[in-house]
C-alpha cells in the first residue's frame, strides 16, 4: 500500500483511484462496507482502490485539549486498511488551509485537481468543507460537474445497534470488548512500540511489555485476556497474554498505560512493535494490601486469561 500525504504533489501513478472518504477511526464494519463498495467501483474502472482520510483527525485539530477519543492511531489504521486490500492511502494533512476550503473548493482542489479521483464513496452522513457545510447531495452534484462518480453508502447496523465509532467507544468504556468486536468486525487492538518501564513486573516474576495509550480512547481500566502480535524483531509472532490497563494504583502512579505479560514467553521486547487485542475483561483495576496479595492475584489473572484464550 502506498501512502500519499500531500494532495498537491501526487505522483501520476497515485492519481485516478476510486476512493472511500472519511476518518476511518477504528476501521469498523461500516467502514469495511464503504471500502467494499469502493472495491467494486475500482474493479469496474480498472482503478486503484483508495481511501482518503486526514491526519490529525479534524476533531483533534479543532479541539486539541479535548479528552482522547481515537480508537486507532494513524499507524494502526494504516495496518488495518492494508489488510483490507487498500492500495492507496491518501492520509492528507488537516491544517488551517484544509479547514478553510469550502465544500466546492475541497471537491475541486483536493479530489479533482489534487488526487484526480475517478470515483468517491461516502457514508450517508458524510459532511465536508468549511463548517461541515457540504453534504452527500453536494458531493454528488460536484462530482457530476467535475468528472468523478459518487456512491453514497447506507448505514450499517449490528442487531439493533448502528455501527459507529461512538458505539464502539461506549462498549470499550464499559469493559465489553466482545461487543466492540461485533461492531468492529475484528478485535480492538492497541498498537505501538514497547517502552521502558520501572521493571516492577520483572521483580515480581511477571515481566511486562509496557505501551503508551496517549492520544487513544481509554477502554475500561482493569485486567484483560489478550492476544499479542509481535510485529517485528526476532520474536515476531502471535502469543497469548494477560494485560493490565490503567494507572497502577498499587504504586501511586497516574499516567495510564498498557502492561502486557505474555504467557510462556522469554525474551527481550524493548523497542519491538506490538499489536495487543483485548479479548475479555477479567476484573477492574484495584489496589492491594501488599505485594504478596498482588502476586497471588496476578497468578489467578494469568490462569483465567489462559482458560479464556484456549477456549476461543
C-alpha positions in Angstrom: 0.0 0.0 0.0 1.3 3.4 -0.9 0.7 6.3 1.4 0.2 9.8 0.0 0.3 12.7 2.5 0.2 15.8 0.2 -2.5 16.1 -2.4 -0.6 18.9 -4.1 2.2 16.6 -5.0 0.5 13.4 -6.1 2.6 11.2 -8.4 1.0 10.2 -11.7 0.7 6.5 -10.5 -1.2 7.6 -7.4 -3.9 9.6 -9.3 -7.1 8.2 -10.7 -8.2 6.0 -7.8 -11.7 5.0 -6.7 -11.6 6.1 -3.1 -13.7 5.9 0.1 -13.6 9.2 2.1 -13.8 9.6 5.8 -11.9 9.4 9.1 -12.0 5.6 9.4 -11.4 5.6 13.2 -11.3 2.0 14.2 -12.0 0.8 10.7 -15.2 -0.8 11.8 -17.9 -2.8 9.9 -19.4 0.4 8.5 -16.0 1.5 7.1 -15.5 -2.0 5.7 -18.8 -1.8 3.9 -17.8 1.5 2.3 -14.5 0.1 1.3 -16.2 -3.0 -0.2 -18.4 -0.7 -2.4 -15.3 1.2 -3.4 -13.6 -2.1 -4.3 -16.4 -2.8 -6.8 -16.1 0.7 -8.3 -12.3 0.3 -8.6 -12.7 -3.1 -10.4 -15.2 -1.6 -12.9 -12.9 1.3 -13.6 -9.6 -0.6 -13.6 -8.5 1.9 -10.9 -6.5 1.6 -7.7 -8.5 1.0 -4.5 -8.0 4.1 -2.3 -9.0 5.7 1.0 -9.0 9.4 1.6 -8.6 10.3 5.3 -7.0 13.1 7.4 -4.2 13.5 10.0 -4.7 14.8 12.5 -8.3 13.8 12.9 -10.4 17.0 12.3 -11.8 16.7 15.8 -8.3 16.8 17.2 -7.4 19.8 15.1 -10.5 21.9 16.3 -10.4 20.7 19.9 -6.8 19.8 20.8 -7.4 19.9 24.5 -10.4 17.6 24.5 -10.1 14.1 26.1 -8.7 11.5 23.8 -11.3 9.8 21.7 -9.5 8.0 18.9 -9.8 4.2 18.6 -6.7 3.9 16.4 -3.7 6.0 15.7 -2.5 6.5 12.2 -0.2 3.5 12.1 -2.8 1.1 13.4 -5.4 2.5 11.0 -2.9 2.0 8.1 -2.3 -1.6 9.1 -6.0 -2.4 9.2 -6.6 -0.7 5.8 -3.8 -2.5 4.2 -5.3 -5.8 5.4 -8.5 -4.8 3.6 -6.6 -4.5 0.3 -6.4 -0.7 0.1 -3.7 0.2 -2.4 -3.6 4.0 -2.0 -4.0 5.6 1.4 -4.3 9.4 1.0 -3.6 10.5 4.5 -4.0 14.2 4.0 -2.7 16.9 6.3 -5.6 18.6 8.1 -4.4 22.1 8.7 -5.7 25.7 8.5 -5.7 25.6 4.7 -7.6 22.3 4.6 -10.1 23.6 7.2 -10.7 26.8 5.2 -11.8 25.1 2.0 -15.4 25.4 1.0 -17.2 22.2 0.0 -16.8 23.1 -3.7 -13.2 24.1 -3.0 -12.5 20.7 -1.4 -14.1 18.8 -4.3 -12.2 20.8 -6.9 -8.7 21.3 -5.3 -8.4 18.1 -3.4 -10.5 15.4 -5.1 -10.4 16.6 -8.7 -7.1 18.5 -9.2 -5.0 17.0 -6.4 -5.9 13.3 -6.4 -7.7 13.0 -9.7 -10.3 10.7 -8.3 -12.4 8.8 -10.7 -14.9 7.7 -8.1 -15.7 8.6 -4.5 -17.7 6.6 -1.9 -19.0 8.1 1.3 -21.4 7.2 4.1 -24.9 8.8 4.1 -24.0 11.1 7.0 -20.8 12.4 5.3 -20.2 16.2 5.6 -17.2 18.1 4.3 -15.8 21.6 3.7 -15.6 24.6 6.0 -18.1 24.4 8.9 -19.1 20.9 7.5 -21.3 22.8 5.2 -21.3 20.2 2.4 -23.4 17.0 2.4 -23.7 14.0 0.1 -26.1 15.8 -2.3 -23.4 18.5 -2.7 -20.7 16.0 -3.3 -22.8 14.1 -5.9 -23.5 17.4 -7.7 -19.9 18.4 -7.7 -18.8 15.0 -8.9 -21.1 15.2 -11.9 -19.8 18.6 -12.8 -16.1 17.8 -12.1 -15.9 14.4 -13.7 -15.9 11.9 -10.9 -18.6 9.5 -9.8 -20.1 9.4 -6.3 -21.7 6.5 -4.5 -23.5 7.0 -1.1 -23.4 4.0 1.2 -26.2 3.2 3.6 -25.5 3.0 7.4 -24.6 -0.5 8.8 -26.3 -2.0 11.8 -25.3 -4.9 14.0 -28.6 -6.2 15.5 -30.3 -3.1 16.9 -27.1 -1.1 17.1 -26.0 1.3 14.4 -22.3 0.6 13.8 -20.3 3.7 14.8 -17.1 4.7 16.5 -19.3 6.2 19.3 -21.0 2.9 20.0 -17.6 1.1 20.0 -16.1 3.6 22.4 -19.1 3.0 24.7 -18.6 -0.7 24.7 -14.9 -0.4 25.4 -15.5 2.1 28.2 -17.9 -0.4 29.8 -15.4 -3.3 29.6 -17.2 -5.1 26.8 -14.5 -5.9 24.2 -16.6 -8.7 22.6 -19.4 -6.3 21.9 -16.8 -3.9 20.5 -15.6 -6.7 18.3 -19.1 -7.3 17.0 -19.2 -3.7 15.7 -15.6 -3.6 14.5 -15.5 -6.9 12.7 -12.2 -7.6 14.5 -10.7 -7.4 18.0 -10.0 -3.9 19.3 -6.2 -3.5 19.3 -3.7 -1.2 20.9 -0.6 -0.9 18.8 2.8 0.7 19.4 6.4 0.3 20.5 7.4 -1.3 23.8 8.6 1.4 26.1 10.8 1.4 29.1 9.1 0.9 32.5 10.0 0.6 36.2 10.6 -3.2 35.7 8.4 -3.9 38.7 6.8 -6.8 36.9 10.2 -8.4 36.3 10.9 -8.1 40.0 7.6 -9.8 40.8 8.2 -12.6 38.4 5.8 -11.3 35.7 7.9 -9.2 33.3 5.6 -7.0 31.2 5.8 -5.2 27.9 4.7 -1.6 28.5 2.9 0.5 25.9 1.6 4.1 25.9 -2.1 4.7 25.3 -1.6 8.5 24.9 -4.0 10.0 22.4 -6.3 7.0 22.4 -9.7 6.5 23.9 -9.0 4.5 27.1 -11.0 1.3 27.5 -12.2 0.4 31.0 -9.3 0.2 33.4 -8.6 -3.3 34.6 -7.1 -6.7 33.6 -7.8 -8.3 30.2 -7.1 -11.6 28.5 -5.2 -10.5 25.3 -3.7 -11.8 22.1 -0.4 -10.2 21.4 1.1 -9.9 17.9 4.8 -9.0 17.9 5.1 -7.3 14.6 8.9 -7.2 14.2 12.1 -8.4 15.5 13.4 -11.9 16.4 10.2 -12.8 18.4 7.7 -11.8 15.7 4.6 -13.9 16.1 1.3 -14.3 17.9 1.0 -15.1 21.6 -1.5 -15.3 24.5 -1.2 -13.0 27.4 -2.8 -11.1 30.3 -2.6 -7.3 30.3 -3.3 -4.6 32.9 -4.7 -1.3 31.5 -4.7 1.6 33.9 -2.8 3.8 36.3 -1.2 1.3 38.7 -2.8 2.4 41.9 -0.7 -0.1 43.9 2.3 2.1 43.2 0.7 5.5 43.2 1.2 6.3 39.5 -1.4 8.1 37.5 -0.3 8.0 33.8 -2.3 5.3 32.2 -0.6 2.7 30.1 -0.9 -0.9 29.0 1.3 -3.6 30.6 1.2 -7.0 29.0 2.5 -10.2 30.4 3.0 -12.8 27.6 2.3 -16.4 28.7 5.0 -18.9 28.3 7.4 -16.4 26.8 11.0 -15.5 27.4 12.8 -12.7 25.5 13.5 -9.1 25.3 10.8 -7.0 23.5 12.2 -3.5 24.2 11.7 -1.4 21.0 9.5 -4.0 19.3 6.2 -3.0 17.9 3.2 -4.9 19.4 -0.5 -5.1 18.5 -2.4 -6.2 21.6 -6.0 -7.4 21.1 -8.4 -7.0 24.0 -10.4 -10.3 24.2 -12.1 -10.4 27.6 -12.3 -8.1 30.6 -11.3 -10.1 33.7 -11.6 -7.7 36.6 -11.4 -4.0 37.4 -8.1 -2.3 38.4 -7.6 -2.4 42.2 -5.1 -1.6 44.9 -3.9 -4.5 47.0 -2.8 -4.7 50.7 0.7 -5.8 49.8 2.9 -7.3 47.2 2.0 -10.9 48.2 -1.6 -10.3 47.5 -0.8 -8.7 44.2 1.3 -11.7 43.1 -1.5 -14.1 44.1 -4.0 -12.1 42.0 -1.6 -12.0 39.1 -1.3 -15.8 39.2 -5.1 -16.0 39.2 -5.4 -13.5 36.4 -3.0 -15.4 34.2 -4.8 -18.7 34.8 -8.1 -17.2 33.9 -6.7 -15.5 30.8 -5.2 -18.8 29.7 -8.6 -20.5 30.1 -10.4 -17.8 28.1 -7.9 -17.8 25.3 -7.7 -21.5 25.0 -11.5 -21.6 24.6 -11.5 -19.2 21.6 
